[in-house]
Amino acid sequence: MLISRVPAMCRWMRSVLLARQTNFINRCIRSIMALYTERSSTPRSVILIGHSMGGMVARAVVTRPDYVPGSVRTIITLNTPHQYGNDDSNNDDRCRGRLID
């Protein structure tokens, strides 16, 4: 019974963590941009660099409702599993192995 619930729990944990992390990144971007409001030359955007899961978070930042359009112009990802979120059966197998082992 526990095994059958693991994939759903894993998807839920990923979605909650992703939402929290993207909200945090969007708050950081707004804070960084606010640091430059009194300068003559203010940046209009930031560059996000993410490694592994951080790359997935960086990609998701621009999809959130609290994203300020144009605040991210470049996203650089390193060793990010871009295909990981597209195949639920693959996700479930990877997640199951990590939680049960």
N, C-alpha and C positions, 0 to 999 in steps of 0.2 A: 504494500500500500504506500509506504513512504517513497519507494523508488518511483512509482507512477506520478507522484506529486513533485518530484525534484525538477523536471523540466519547466513546469509552470512557475515554481518558486524561483528558479534561476532567471527566467525571463522577467519576472516581477522585480527581482533584485537589480538586474541590469537596468531596467527602465527607471527605477527609483534613483539609483546611483547616478545614472546619466542625467536625469532631470536636475538633481542637486548640484552636480558638477557644472552643468551648463549654466544654471542660474548663478552660481558663484563666479564663473568666468565672465558672464555679462556684467555682474556688479563690479568686478575688477576692471573691466574695460572702461566702464563709466567713471570709476575712481581715477584711473590713469589719465583719461582725457580731461578730467576736472583739474588735475594738477597743472595743466598748461593753459588755463583760461586767461590768465593775466599776461601771457607772453605775446609778443608781436607776431610771431610765426607759430601757429598752433597746428599740431598734427590732426589730421582728419580721420585717421584709422590706425589700427595696430596690426602687427603680424603675429599670428598664432603658430607656434611650433609644438607639435605633439608627438610623443613617442608611444607606440603601441595603443593602449586604451586612450591615452591622451589625444591621439590623432582622431579617434572616434568622437571624443568629447569636442574637440575643435571643430570637426565637421558639423556636429549637432548644434553648436552655439547659434549659428545663423538661422536655425529653424524655430527657435524659441520665441514666444510672444514678447518677452522683454528685450529682445535683440534690437539694438539701435541700428537701423539700416545704414550701411556704408561704414560702420565702425570697424569692420574686419575686411581688408582688401586682399590679404594673402594668407593662405593656410599651408603650412609645410608639415607633412607627416613623415615619420620615420618608423619603419617596421610596424605599420598599422594594418591590422587584418581587415581591409575594406570589405571583403566578401563575407566576413563573419556574420553580419547582421542580416544577410539575405536568405540564408538557408536554415530554417528552423530545426530541421532534423539534425544537421551538422552542429548547430548550437547546442541542442539538447545532449548530444553524445559528448561533446567537449565538457559541458557543464556537469553532466552526470559523473564523469570520471574524476573531476576535481572535487566534487562534494562528497562522494562516497569513499574514494581511496583514502 
